[in-house]
Amino acid sequence: MAAKNLQELLNTSDPLVQRRAKDVFETLYSESHAVLDHVIDPAVNNVLNELLRTRRLISQKFDSLIHKLMIADQYDKPNLTLVAVFGLYIDGAPRKQIAEKLHLAPSSVRNYINYIFKVFGLPYDPAKRYERYLQLRSLALAAGYIGEESTEP
């Protein structure tokens, strides 16, 4: 509801109201984009910006998501490719599409996804792939990492 009202203010004829609405919008929805400034891979950068812009990943929880998906405690830099895989997968993209979008080998995508399930405490069970996906989605939604809308794999 608030986003709809803000959108209406962005489209008003009063330039002062438009400017203030734009300031509020930028404050609310672009706070976590600064972490993307150092992303070298343009494919990862584009995917993450799109997921954040469309609120399929929630910017207010983006830093927390990055921290949760750190590959190991000894690494001091986030693995934003892993975060991009998470965002695309949780949004319902098939593994092949994720591999193509991020210019990764399908086996790398599979490994990333298996790691994501491990981080979220979901045991490996190839017979229950869809159920695990739904559990992962539920956990991510409860943690506030993702928005309500998504397609299913």
C-alpha positions, 0 to 999 in steps of 0.5 A, spaced: 500 500 500 505 504 501 509 503 495 503 504 491 502 511 494 509 513 493 508 511 486 503 516 485 507 521 489 512 520 484 507 521 478 504 527 481 505 534 477 508 538 483 515 538 482 517 539 489 512 533 491 516 528 486 523 530 488 521 528 495 518 522 493 524 520 489 528 521 495 524 517 500 524 512 494 531 512 494 532 511 501 527 505 502 529 501 496 537 503 494 540 502 501 544 496 500 546 497 492 552 500 495 555 493 496 554 492 489 559 497 487 565 492 487 562 487 483 567 485 477 562 480 474 557 484 470 552 478 469 552 478 477 551 485 478 545 485 473 542 479 476 542 482 483 540 489 481 534 486 477 532 482 483 533 488 488 530 493 484 524 488 483 524 487 490 524 479 489 530 480 494 529 485 499 534 490 500 533 491 507 535 484 508 540 484 503 546 485 508 544 479 512 543 474 506 550 476 504 552 474 511 548 468 511 551 465 505 558 467 506 562 460 504 567 460 510 568 464 516 575 465 513 573 469 507 572 477 508 569 478 502 562 476 500 560 471 494 555 475 490 555 470 485 552 465 490 547 470 492 545 471 485 544 464 484 540 464 491 536 469 488 534 466 481 533 459 484 528 462 489 525 466 484 524 459 480 529 459 475 531 453 473 538 451 473 540 451 466 537 458 466 541 460 472 547 457 469 546 461 462 545 468 466 551 468 470 555 464 465 557 458 470 557 451 468 551 447 470 555 443 475 557 450 479 550 452 479 548 445 482 554 446 487 551 453 489 544 450 490 546 444 494 551 449 499 545 454 499 540 448 502 546 446 507 546 453 509 539 453 511 539 446 514 535 442 509 538 435 508 540 433 501 534 428 498 534 428 491 527 425 491 524 431 495 527 436 490 521 440 490 519 439 497 526 442 499 525 448 494 518 450 498 522 449 505 527 453 502 522 459 500 518 458 506 525 460 510 527 465 506 520 469 506 520 468 514 527 471 514 525 477 510 530 475 504 525 475 499 518 478 497 512 474 496 511 474 489 515 468 485 514 463 480 515 456 481 521 451 478 
